[in-house]
Amino acid sequence: MGSFKGSSSPEERKHSGNPVLRASVFDKAFASAGSGSHEVMTLDGAVNKIGMLLFIVVATSLYTYSTTIDGEGGLGLTIFGAIAAFILAIITAFAPQRAPITAPLYAAFEGLFLGGISAYFELRYPGIIFQSIGLTMGIFAAMLAIYKFRIINVTNNFRLGVFAATGGVAIFYLGTMLLQMFGIYLPALGGGMFGIIISLFVIGIASMNLVLDFDFIERGVEAEAPKFMEWYAAFGLMVTLVWLYVEVLRLFARSRD
């Protein structure tokens, strides 16, 4: 023990589409845990942590959703939640051993953000929330089945492809944000067929990230990673799920414009 084990090669283990769930994190985790005996990561433990984080996200999102829908003000909480969640995500990414504390906090603040934007979309496009939640859950279940039955083999080339595509999406979004800061808006990125195609592409990339997340968790269990990595792995999966849900929201919104 002391390094990330598994059937993949050292080069293969470097890559995961989700920047949070890079296999090199496990090497850092072993280093922080020390050479002595410690409790190890289990699949049941990781699943339980995922369930806990989902519960927290839903609970806090319901609060900002209801306050925004009722017109009692939720914009401040939504913005605060987004900023706090971003800061906690950065802290967790650089300090995985803090995940038992930072991951639940991240889920709580991320829920505030998701509840607010969900209410915004629901007010503008009635019924969109149930559609988005349903499709997100369906994609999650489908990708879990695809991974479980090895319909997609997680190879080094697959990891590299998803990693490159995810990086490309991040650069694309960053570029559009910078353009908007200077008052430059691209009409093609709004509604219409081109915008829908972009949304479908990004949803596909986010879905492939789920496969890598499942693979990362499974290999972490095989490697007997430190117990706190259950929280970190659950946090990483939540990052992907949040991204997927937001992209699904945008897809349905674009389809109605």
N, C-alpha and C positions, 0 to 999 in steps of 0.2 A: 504494500500500500504506500501511497505517497505521490502517486502520479495517476493521471487519468488512464484507466485501462479500457479495453474493449477490442473489437476486431478490426477497427479502422486503423489506418496508418497515422503516424504523427502529423504529416501534412494535412491529411483529411480531417483530423480533429481540430484544426485551427479554425475551421469555418462553420458558421451557422448564420442563416439569413437574418435571424433576430440578433442584433448586436449585443443584447443583454445576455443571451444564452450561447455564448461562445465557449467551446470546450476548455479553453485555456483558463477559464474562471475556476474550474475544478482544481487545477494545479495550484492556484492561489489559495483555494479553500483548504487543501491539504497542508499547505505551508502554514496557514494561520491556525490550523487545528493542532499543529505540532506532531511530533513523532510518537506520542503516547497513545493509549487506547482512547477511543471516543465512540459515541453512538453514531450509527451510520444511517444514511438516507435509505428509505424504503419506498416502494411504489405506493403502498397504502397511505403512508405518511404524506407523500407528495399530493396524492389525490385529495386527502383530507384538507390539506392547506389550500388547494385550489378551490375547494368547496367553501372554505371559510372566507377567502378573499372575494369570491363571487357574492356571497351573502352580504358582506360589508358594502360592496359596490352597489348592489341592489337597494340596500337599506338607505344609504345616503342619497342615492340618485332619486329615490321616491320623494325625499324631502324637498330637494330643489325643484323637482318636476312639479310637485303639487303647488308650491309657492309661486312658481312662474305661471303655471296655468291659471291659478286663481287671481293673478294680477297683484300679488302681495310683494312683488319684488324678488328677483332671484338672480339678477345679472351680477350683482356684487359677489355673491357666493359662487357663481359659476366661474367668474374670472379668478377669484381667490383659489378655488379648487384646482383650476388649471395650472396656475403658477406653483402652488404648493406641491401638486402631484409631479410636476416637472422637476422641481428641486429634489424631491424625495427619490425620484427615479435615478437622477444623477448620483446621489449619495449611495443608493443601493447598488448601482452598477459598479462603483469603485470600491465599495466595502460590503461584499456579500455576507460577511459574518454579522452585519447589522440587520440583515433581512428579517429576522423574527420580530423586529420592532418597526423597521421602516416599511416593510411590505404591507402590513395591515393599515398603516397610516396612509400609504400611497393609495390603497384601495378606497379608503374613506374619502380622500380628497378627489380622487378620480371620479368617484360616484357623484360628488357635488357638481363636477364639470359635466358629466354625461347627462345628469338629470336636467340641467339647465339647457343644454343644446337640444336634448330630446324634446323638451317642451317647446322650444323655439320652432323646431321642424314640425311638431304636431299642430301648433297653432296655424302655421302656414299651409301645411299639407295634412289635413285630418286623416287619421288612420295609418299614417306612415310608420308610427312607432311599432305597432303590432306586426306590420309587414317586415320591418327591419330586424326586430328581435327574432321572429320566426325564421327568416332566412339565415341570420347569423348562427342560430342554434342548429339549423339544418346543415350548414357548411361545416360547422365544428364536428357534428356527428359523422358526416360523410368522410371528412379527412381522417378522423379517428379510425373509422372502419378501413379506409384505404391503407392506413399505416399498419393496423393490426393484422390485416390479411396480406400485407406486403405486396399490394398491387403496384405501389411505387417503391422501388428500391432506392434507399438513401445512400447514394454513392458520392464519391468525392466530386465528380463532375456536377452532380445534382446540387450539392451544397454550394459549389462555386457559382453555379448559374443563378440560384436563388439569392445568394449573397450579392452578386453583381446587380441583379434586377432590383433588389431592395435598395441598394445604394443609389441606383439610378433614379428610383422613385423619390428618394430623400432629396437628391440634388434638384430634381425637377420641381418639387414642392418648395424648396428653399428659393429657387430662382423665381418662381411665380410670386412668392411673398415679397422678395426684394423689389420686383417690378411694381407690385401694388403699392409699396412704400413710396415710390416715385410717381404714383398716380397712373401707372400703365396697367391696363386691364386687357386681358385677352378674351374676347367674346366667345371664342370657340371652346373655352374651358368651362363655360357655363352650361346651359341646357343644350339640347340638340344631339344629333347622332354622334358627333365627335366627342362630346363630353361624356356620353354614355359609354362609348368604346374605351375611353380612358379609365372610367370607373370600373368597368369589367376587367380591364387589364390589371389594375391595382388590386382589386379583390382577389384575382387569381394569384398574384404574388403573395398577398397576405395569407391566403389559404395554403400555399406551399410552405410558408413559414410555420404554420401549425404542424405540418409533418416533421419539420426539423426540430420543433419544440418537443414533440413526442419522442423523437429519437434522442434528443439531448437528455431528457429525463430518464429514459430507459438506460442509457449508457452510464448516467450518473449513479443509478441504483446498482448496476453491475460493478461499477468501480468502488462501491462502498464509500461514497463521498460523505463528508461530515453531515450530521443531522440538520444543521442550519440550512443546508443547501436545498432541503425540501421547500422552505420558505422562498428561497431565491429562485428556484425553478418555477414555483407557482407564480411568483411575481413576473418572471419573464413571459410565461404563457398569458398572463393577464394583459401584458403590454400588447401582445399580438391580437388578443380578442378585442381589446378596446379599439385598436387600429381597424380591425375588420368591421366592427359594428359601425364606426364612423363612416367608413367607406361605403357600407351598404346604405346608410342613411343618405349619403350624397347621391348614390345611384338612383334611389327611388325619387329623390327630389329632382334630379335632372330629368328623369323620365316624365315628370309631371309638368315641367316648364315648357 
